[in-house]
Amino acid sequence: MRLRKLLGLAVVAGALSVLGNAAFTQANYPAAPIRVIIPLAPGGAIDVMVRALGRAFEQRNPYGFVVESRAGANTIIAANACKAAPPDGSTICLLSRSSVSINPALYKNLSYDPIKDFEPITNLAFAHQVLILNKNVPVKDFKELVAYSKQNPEKLNFGSFGVGGDTHLVVEWIKHETGAKMTHIPYKGASDAMLAFKSGDIQLIYLIIGNPDIARQINEGEVKGLLVPGSSRSP
């Protein structure tokens, strides 16, 4: 069985400490910069987080991370690149819940096996997410949005980071539960989707709050924050 190293999204400290355990005890490891494959386009919260992790990694050894973005196809492109990499510890892949749990349920003939093809290391990040709305849409809250969408189904588009990912499926679930009417438009990553959001091509997007400037924009009323998952408000 060919195994590669897989990073899910969770605890940063765990990711650094695990590099020194039994899987990486060779005295000469690493002998070169570590290649890190991420499944999203540059410029989003995950890309920024991984590059910060790379700077911390450089403080512990002479080598850092070389970040390689393989966006598209609901993380399948990144997962395939990870699967094809030599199983020597020189490639670390940051894959998401789409990669390891959603895609196997969506695709009958998936090109990788999340259990057999990868070796889990750790969770790297848990992230709060939020559904935001363009401030020009004439509603004040989520209840009004649902009513407005039913009256104006052709006026609302929502963006995602690809068909079948959580940024797509969560909004589809919301539509199913509420009867809201809106059209899905997929993008490769946060940067492309936010450009479309700012230009008015889409009116809603569900994304990680850590994406640059989102919290400030919500707090200052530049965009409308409609909901976060869970039973309580996001801090």
N, C-alpha and C positions, 0 to 999 in steps of 0.2 A: 504494500500500500504506500503510495507516495503522499507524504504529508507536508503541508506548508504551515506557516504560522498565521494565525488569524486574530485580529483584534476586533471585538465587538465594541459598542459604545458604552463605557462606564467609568471606572475610577482611575485617575491619572497616576496617583502614587503607586498603585498596584502594577501598572504597566511598566514603570521604571524598575521596580524591585524584582519583578519576575524575570527580567533579562539576566539576572545574575544567578538564577537557580539551576537545577540539574540539567535543563535543556540547553544551557548556554555556559557551561563551566569550562570550556576550552580556554587555555591561557591566552591564546592569540585571538579570541573573539571579542569584538569584531575586528577584522583586519582591514576593513574598508567601510565607507559610509553605508548605512542601512537603507535599502530601497523601501519606501512606504507607499503602497498603492491605496488611494482613496477613491470611492465610487461617485464623488460629486465634483462639479466644476470648481475651479479656484475662486476664492473671494468670499465663500460662505463661512459659517461658524465652525464647521468641522475642519476646513482647510486652515483657518487661523489657529485653531486649537492644536492641530498636529504640528504646525511649524513652531509653536511655542514649546511643545514637547521636545522637538528636535533641538532647540536651543538649550533646554535643560539637560538633554542627553549628552550634548557636547561638553558640559561641565564635568561629566564623570568619565569621559574617555576622549581620545583625540579625534573621534569621528562623529559625525552627526547623521541626520536623515536627509535623503534625497526624496522629496515628495513628488509623486507621479499621479496626476489626476486622470482617471479613466471613467469619465462620466457617460451616462446613457444606458438605455435598455433596462431600467429599474435595477441597477447595480450589477447586471449580468456581465457586462464588459469587464468591469473590475474583477469580478469573481473568476472569470476565465483567465485573465492575466495572472491572477494569483495562482490558479491551478497550474498554469504553464511554467511558473518560475521554478528554478532548481530548488529542491528541498534541503537546502544547506543552511538555513537560518539567515540568509542575506536579504530575504524579502519578507516584509511584514505587511499584512493586508488589513486595512480597517474596513470591515464590512458591517452592514447594518442589519436590523431585524428583517428588512426586505430580503436581504441576501440569504439569510439562514432559516427564516420561518415563513415569510409570505410567498416568496417565489416558488418553493416546492409545492405549495398548495395551488398556485395559479397556473403553472406550466406543466403540461403532461410529460414533455421530453426536455427537461432542464439539462443544460450542458455540463453541469457540475453537481456533485453530491456534497451538501454542506457538512455531512458527518464524516464521510470517507476521505474527502479531498483536502480537509483543513485540520490543523491542530489548534484548538483554542488556547489562548494565553490568558486573557483577562477581559473583563468589561472595561471600557475606557471612559465613557461619559454617559450620564443620564441627563436629558435635556427637557426643559419645559418648552411646550409649543403653544402657539396662539393663532387663532383665526383673525386676520385683520381685513378691514374693509376700507376702500377708498373714501375719503372724507366727503367727496362730492355726491355720493349716493344718499338720497334724502331720507335716511332712517337714523334712529338714535340707539337702537339696541338689536339684539338677535331676534326677538319676537317680531319687531317691526320689519326686519329684513325678510323673514319668512313670508310675511303678508305681502310685502312689496314684490318679492320674487314671483309670487303666484299671479300678481296683477301685471307684472312686466317681465315675463320669462326671457324675452329676447334681449334685455338690457344688462344681464348679469353673466359674466364669465369668471371662472375661478381657475387659477394656475396651479400647477404641481411640478414636481421634479421628475416626472415620468409616469407612464401608465402603470398602475398596479402597486405603486409605493404608498407609504402611509400618508403622504401629503395629498394623494389622490383618493385613497380608499376612505380616509376619515371623513372627507367632505361628501363622498358618495353615501356613506352611512348616515350623515346628517340629513342629506336630501331624502333618503329612504325613511328616516324616522319622522321628519317634519313635513314632507311634501314640498319642500323648497324647490324652486325651478332655477337652474343655472347650468351653463355649458362649461365643460372641462376643456382646458387648453394645456397640454404638457410642455415643459421646458427641460433643458438639460441640468439646470442647477439654480441656486438661489440668485446668482447675479443676473442671469437672463430673465428669470421670473420677476425680479424686482424692477428691472428696466421696463418690462411690460406693465407692471403694476403702476409705476410712476407715470407712464405715458397714457394710461387709461385703457390699454388693450384688454386688461383683466381688472376686475373690481375686488376680487377676494383672493387671498392666499393663506394657506396654513403652513407655518414655518417655525423653526426654532427661534425662541426669543433672543438667543445669543447672536443671531445675525446682526451685523454692524448697524447700530443706531436704532434698532426697532423699539427697544424699551423707551428711549427718549422720545421718539416720534409719537408713540402711544400716549405718553404722559403729557406731551405738549399739544396734543390734539391734531397733529399732522396726519395721522391715520386713526382709524377707529378700531380699538381692540374689542372683539366681540365675545370670545370665549377661550378658555383654556381647558384641557382635559383634567379630570379629577373631581374631587368633592369639595375643594376649597380654592380660594384665590391664589394665584401665583405670587410669591413674595416679590 
